[in-house]
Amino acid sequence: MASAVATTDMEKVVMKARAGFMAGKTRSKEARKRNLEAVVRMINDHTSDMVAAVRKDLNKPSQETTSCETEVAKNEAIEFLRSLDEIMEPEDVNDGSLLLLRKEAFIQRDPYGVCLILGAWNYPLQLTLLPLVGAIAAGNAVVLKPSELSPACAEFLQKTLPKYLDPECFPVVNGSADVAQALLKQRFDHILYTGGCNVAKIIMRAAAENLTPVTLELGGKCPAYIDQTADVKAAGRRITWGKFMNAGQTCIAPDYILCDANLKDKLVSEIKNNLRSFYGDDIKASPDYGRIVNERHFDRIQGMLKQCEKKVVFGGSSDRSQRYIEPTLIDNVSFDDAVMGEEIFGPLLPIFTVRSADEAIRIINSREKPLALYVFSNDKKINKRFLAETSSGNITVNETLVHALANVLPFGGVGNSGMGSYHGKFSIDTFSHKKSCLVDPSPKQSEITMGLRYPPYSPTKEKISGFLMRTASASELKMLKLLKYALLVLIMAFGIKMLGLDTIFH
């Protein structure tokens, strides 16, 4: 019965959002500017409240919340404010071909309409606000569904966002799985979901009912390969940060290590030293180390750990009452171990030794395509091989996670790690339809050349049509751009009969 009520309620929510969009409340440049400014103002006014909410949900330190969540969304909104003119300007694509003589060809980016954004709990503010900002910049109305697994952040958004954005055009809907299911029964114009594969399949099935396009930001087991040419000290520090930030609950965190056998001991030593340097000797007491989001995920990770507890070379302790799991290194892992059966999404780091880059590439290619792939090597040939011979949503050399903070790069997966991308200008592409537009401002004049298409046909017409429509080489294209204007001048100056082409158009 609750689901039936929720379905009715969600229908009303979506109908109001659509009415607002159709009334033009989100589409104009002025509306986009006003809404983007409102998001920036909300973040500025409530940064401390947002930090407190994330701390309550995940025990995330303030610096991680501001640098990876609030500031990312705010800076994205500011960038869009600067580039709104460019975003809304039609893109001229007329290459000067004779087929488009005296015609205007351009691409106009239209907002889809009403978008559904299903946020995730591990970065509960970034993964709701960042796509929201992109959808606003593209001119859409948005129904926002934060994850119920981060209740403090979900409550903050539901209580605060309507004070800054029109609640009819940008409603925040909270609730558990039945609410999400009720939402998915509605017709949306685009859906963006961040989460896991199982739920993604449910979303795709629901979207298929209305042929709704989807963007899926998933995850997968992201490998990190380290060879003998790498700076092991830097690699160890960056892997430690990338893996154990947010207690390992990051979709692009290194999930397992593939390293040369000769440097494994040194790498393990570096990671151990960095863990002590980052979080102190008593990691549980550190204010900078997070917690597992809930007991269900705690038990899931503990199940993996228990199955290979004899292979632990660092860490392994836990406290269910605090949802604390110590950063843990696991050596001599088998691909049959539970820890390799699914994305860990927690502070366990398995380590494998490989004999060569060839072996590492074979292992990576034998598994589902990851959202991120990390390569630590100073051998340019090796780096090029991983770039060319593997497939992943993103690949980063001698660094971790930073690519996701650079909005000049698209963020998205491939295969089981997702489909579509966003961030920066790629969010505009995601939340817009690129509408092909062709305008003939003077059909009377252009009819002179376009008359070739009409019956009755003739060999002469066919030859000239083929010339006009064929793909030109680069040098021919330059010449055609010049000839286009010359031909136009001739036609206008002397008339079609004087050129001896009048019989073509009979």
TAVEN-V272990 format. One record per residue. N is the residue number from 1. SS is DSSP state (H for helix, E for strand, - for the rest). NEAR is the number of other ideal C-beta (glycine too) atoms within 8 Angstrom. Layout:
n = (N,N)
ss = (SS,SS)
near = (NEAR,NEAR)
This chain:
n = (1,2,3,4,5,6,7,8,9,10,11,12,13,14,15,16,17,18,19,20,21,22,23,24,25,26,27,28,29,30,31,32,33,34,35,36,37,38,39,40,41,42,43,44,45,46,47,48,49,50,51,52,53,54,55,56,57,58,59,60,61,62,63,64,65,66,67,68,69,70,71,72,73,74,75,76,77,78,79,80,81,82,83,84,85,86,87,88,89,90,91,92,93,94,95,96,97,98,99,100,101,102,103,104,105,106,107,108,109,110,111,112,113,114,115,116,117,118,119,120,121,122,123,124,125,126,127,128,129,130,131,132,133,134,135,136,137,138,139,140,141,142,143,144,145,146,147,148,149,150,151,152,153,154,155,156,157,158,159,160,161,162,163,164,165,166,167,168,169,170,171,172,173,174,175,176,177,178,179,180,181,182,183,184,185,186,187,188,189,190,191,192,193,194,195,196,197,198,199,200,201,202,203,204,205,206,207,208,209,210,211,212,213,214,215,216,217,218,219,220,221,222,223,224,225,226,227,228,229,230,231,232,233,234,235,236,237,238,239,240,241,242,243,244,245,246,247,248,249,250,251,252,253,254,255,256,257,258,259,260,261,262,263,264,265,266,267,268,269,270,271,272,273,274,275,276,277,278,279,280,281,282,283,284,285,286,287,288,289,290,291,292,293,294,295,296,297,298,299,300,301,302,303,304,305,306,307,308,309,310,311,312,313,314,315,316,317,318,319,320,321,322,323,324,325,326,327,328,329,330,331,332,333,334,335,336,337,338,339,340,341,342,343,344,345,346,347,348,349,350,351,352,353,354,355,356,357,358,359,360,361,362,363,364,365,366,367,368,369,370,371,372,373,374,375,376,377,378,379,380,381,382,383,384,385,386,387,388,389,390,391,392,393,394,395,396,397,398,399,400,401,402,403,404,405,406,407,408,409,410,411,412,413,414,415,416,417,418,419,420,421,422,423,424,425,426,427,428,429,430,431,432,433,434,435,436,437,438,439,440,441,442,443,444,445,446,447,448,449,450,451,452,453,454,455,456,457,458,459,460,461,462,463,464,465,466,467,468,469,470,471,472,473,474,475,476,477,478,479,480,481,482,483,484,485,486,487,488,489,490,491,492,493,494,495,496,497,498,499,500,501,502,503,504,505,506)
ss = (-,H,H,H,H,H,H,H,H,H,H,H,H,H,H,H,H,H,H,H,H,H,-,-,-,-,-,-,H,H,H,H,H,H,H,H,H,H,H,H,H,H,H,H,H,H,H,H,H,H,H,H,H,H,H,H,H,H,-,-,-,H,H,H,H,H,H,H,H,H,H,H,H,H,H,H,H,H,H,H,H,H,H,H,H,H,H,H,-,-,E,E,-,-,-,-,-,H,H,H,-,-,-,E,E,E,E,E,E,E,E,-,-,E,E,E,E,E,-,-,-,-,-,-,-,H,H,H,H,H,H,H,H,H,H,H,H,-,-,-,E,E,E,E,E,-,-,-,-,-,H,H,H,H,H,H,H,H,H,H,H,H,H,-,-,-,-,-,-,-,-,E,-,-,-,-,H,H,H,H,H,H,H,H,-,-,-,-,-,E,E,E,E,E,-,-,H,H,H,H,H,H,H,H,H,H,H,H,H,-,-,-,E,E,E,E,E,-,-,-,-,E,E,E,E,E,-,-,-,-,-,H,H,H,H,H,H,H,H,H,H,H,H,H,H,H,H,H,-,-,-,-,-,E,E,E,E,E,E,E,H,H,H,H,H,H,H,H,H,H,H,H,H,H,H,H,H,H,H,-,-,-,H,H,H,-,-,-,-,-,-,-,-,-,H,H,H,H,H,H,H,H,H,H,H,H,H,-,H,H,H,E,E,E,-,-,-,E,E,H,H,H,-,E,E,-,-,E,E,E,-,-,-,-,-,-,-,H,H,H,-,-,-,-,-,-,-,E,E,E,E,E,E,E,-,-,H,H,H,H,H,H,H,H,H,-,-,-,-,-,-,E,E,E,E,E,-,-,-,H,H,H,H,H,H,H,H,H,H,-,-,-,-,E,E,E,E,-,-,-,-,H,H,H,H,-,-,-,-,-,E,-,-,-,H,H,H,E,E,-,-,E,-,-,H,H,H,H,H,H,-,E,E,E,E,E,E,E,E,-,-,-,H,H,H,H,H,H,H,H,H,H,H,-,-,-,-,-,H,H,H,H,H,H,H,H,H,H,H,-,-,-,-,H,H,H,H,H,H,H,H,H,H,H,H,H,H,H,H,H,H,H,H,H,H,H,H,H,-,-,-,H,H,H,H,-)
near = (4,6,9,7,8,13,10,8,9,14,9,8,11,14,8,10,16,11,9,13,16,6,6,8,11,14,9,7,8,6,12,16,10,8,13,15,10,10,17,12,9,12,13,8,6,10,10,6,9,15,12,9,14,16,12,6,13,14,7,10,9,7,7,12,15,11,8,10,16,14,8,12,16,12,9,15,15,9,10,15,11,6,9,13,7,6,12,8,6,7,8,7,7,10,7,8,12,11,6,11,11,9,11,10,11,11,10,9,13,8,13,13,10,14,16,14,14,13,12,12,10,12,10,19,15,12,13,13,13,14,13,14,15,16,15,17,15,15,12,16,14,14,16,14,15,14,12,11,7,14,8,11,14,13,10,12,13,12,7,11,13,11,5,9,10,8,9,10,13,17,12,12,12,10,9,6,6,10,13,11,10,13,13,11,8,10,6,13,10,16,14,17,12,11,10,8,7,6,9,13,8,9,14,10,8,9,14,8,7,7,6,12,9,13,15,13,17,15,12,13,12,15,15,13,17,14,12,6,7,13,8,11,7,10,14,14,10,12,16,13,12,14,13,12,13,12,14,15,12,11,12,12,15,13,11,13,14,14,14,11,8,5,12,12,6,8,15,13,9,14,14,10,9,12,14,9,5,11,9,7,4,6,11,10,5,10,4,7,12,11,9,12,12,8,7,6,11,13,9,9,15,11,9,15,15,7,9,14,8,4,10,13,7,11,10,9,7,10,8,9,4,7,12,9,15,11,14,13,13,13,10,4,14,6,5,4,13,8,13,11,6,4,9,12,11,13,13,13,15,14,14,10,9,12,6,6,11,6,10,12,12,8,12,14,9,5,8,8,12,16,15,13,14,16,13,15,14,7,8,6,6,12,11,8,10,15,8,6,7,11,6,14,13,12,11,13,10,12,9,14,13,8,11,10,8,8,9,4,9,8,12,13,16,10,7,9,14,15,8,11,10,16,14,10,7,12,17,12,8,14,15,12,7,8,8,6,10,8,8,9,6,7,6,5,8,12,8,8,10,7,9,11,5,4,3,4,5,7,5,8,10,9,8,10,10,8,8,11,6,6,2,8,5,6,6,8,12,8,8,12,10,8,9,12,8,8,10,10,8,9,12,6,6,6,7,9,7,6,9,5,8,8,6,11,8,5)
